[in-house]
């Protein structure tokens, strides 16, 4: 075996080993009936196309009492009218208006802060407007948080991909999470760097949220799934991850352009930093792209690393309940991710800003 093939195999085995432990450790909690109110909180800006299904799913929750609050963040479509019409028929649903965006805040953080102020529940379940909850999801998350003494509990919903552009970008969320975050270690070690969450589906104990400042404490951030768990861990509070695929489903983006803009918006709070991105490039290129290059160059010793890398991706796909047709796209997805991150880091002027929901944010 050549040196390059050996390096590729080692780098492929790292996510394979971590994923094996994570797949065993990550479980979806079962619904547990309770009397404590869960506030399902939905920030919405021009979400008329998503809200009918999202609200129907949230209001179908059982096992715990729920209230559903939608914060209309200056929508210019039919968002407020849709919510108001449904609220007239179901007293558990409320519509509130988000005040003008203050200086120093990003849009979603401000809307979530306003929602938390209006909520009455013991637990705050923040979901995006395109997330469809399963009927037992709120009861399952609240029950698990109570049993474990967890202040913040999150999971990645089942990601629906309907286009090639989505297939090249969205599945990397679960590969990076399950292949590179040691979840069993994160449950034993309270270091903030080991905290992680998915902003699409986050349950937070209301008292802990208010004690830490919640979204107000990370008001200028763009990626609450990164910042909130670190905030809570610095405060000595427990955060954890569960298997979110059986609890909810989400279609994040409808095209490659939307996916590129959305992931670019969050890039500099994740991988796209001068210290982190070279390390991520070594791990992702060496463990997932180099094996393909070796095999294509006739280096059969690279086949072992290639098989390990693809087996890891396949196992993550099964666990996350994602579309099988995205698995053969894996090397292209890794290359796309690296291109997106390096673009955000090295080309700030060319990358400019990410426009999202009518607002602009720097991508680097």
Residue, then its C-alpha position, 0 to 999 in steps of 0.5 A: x500500500x502506498x503512502x497516499x493510499x494509507x493516508x486516505x484509508x486512515x482519514x476514511x476510517x476516522x468518520x467511519x469509527x465515529x459514525x459507528x459509535x454515533x449511530x448506536x448512541x443516537x436514538x429517537x425518544x418515545x412520546x411520554x405523556x405529560x401535563x406541562x405545556x410545550x410552546x411550539x414557536x415558529x418564526x415566519x417571513x414569507x412562509x405562506x406556502x409552508x405554513x398550512x402543512x406546518x401548522x396542521x402538523x403542529x396542532x396535531x400534536x398529542x401526549x402533551x398540551x401545546x400552544x403554537x405561536x407564529x411570529x410574522x416577521x414583516x411578511x409581504x405574502x399571505x403569511x399573516x392571513x393564513x395564520x389568522x384564519x387558522x387561529x380563529x378556529x383553534x385557540x391553541x394557535x396565536x399570531x404575533x407581529x415581530x417589531x422592526x429589526x433592532x440594530x445588531x440583531x439578525x432576523x431569525x434570532x430576533x423573531x425567536x426572542x420575540x416568540x420566547x417572550x410570548x410563550x407560556x410553556x415550560x418547554x420552548x420548541x423552536x421549529x422552522x416554518x418548513x418543518x413538519x412535526x410528527x404527532x408525538x414529537x413534542x411529547x417525545x422531546x419534552x419527555x426526554x429532556x425531563x428524564x435526562x435533565x437536559x436544558x437543550x435537546x435537538x435533532x436533525x429532521x428527516x431532510x427531503x431532497x427533491x432536486x440534484x442541487x439539494x442532493x449535492x448539498x443538504x445530505x452533508x449536514x448529517x455526514x458532518x454531524x454523525x461522522x465527525x462529532x463524537x456524540x457519546x463523548x459530548x454527553x460525558x464532557x461538557x466542553x462548549x466545543x462539543x455542543x451541537x444542535x440543529x436550528x430546525x428542531x430545538x427544544x429548550x427549557x424555558x427557565x434555562x433559556x431566560x437564565x442564559x439570555x437565549x437568542x438575545x445572547x447570540x443576537x448577532x449570530x447567523x447559526x443558532x444551532x452552533x451558538x446556543x448549545x455552546x452558550x448553554x454549556x458555558x453556563x453549565x447546562x446540559x445539551x444533547x442530540x437525538x435522532x430527529x428523523x422519526x420526529x420531523x421532516x423538512x425540505x430546507x431548499x428547493x434549488x441549488x441556488x437556495x442551498x448555496x445561499x443558505x449554507x454560505x450565510x452560515x459558513x463563517x460560523x462553522x467551517x469557513x474560518x482560517x483555522x478550521x477550514x484547512x483541517x476540514x479540507x484535510x479530513x474531507x478531501x483526504x478521506x472522501x475524495x482522495x480514495x476516488x482519485x487514487x482508484x481512477x489513477x489505477x491505484x487499487x490500494x485506494x479501493x479500501x478507503x473508497x469502500x469505507x467512505x461510501x459505506x459510511x455515507x450509506x450508513x448515515x443515509x439509512x440512519x437519517x432516512x434520506x434519499x438513496x439516490x444521493x449516495x452515488x453523488x457523495x464525492x461531488x457533494x464533498x467537493x461542493x461543500x469544500x468549494x462553498x466553504x472556501x468561496x466564503x472564506x477566500x472571496x468575501x468581495x466576490x461572494x458579497x452577501x447572502x440575500x435571504x428572505x429579503x435581508x442581506x448578511x455577510x458570508x465572510 
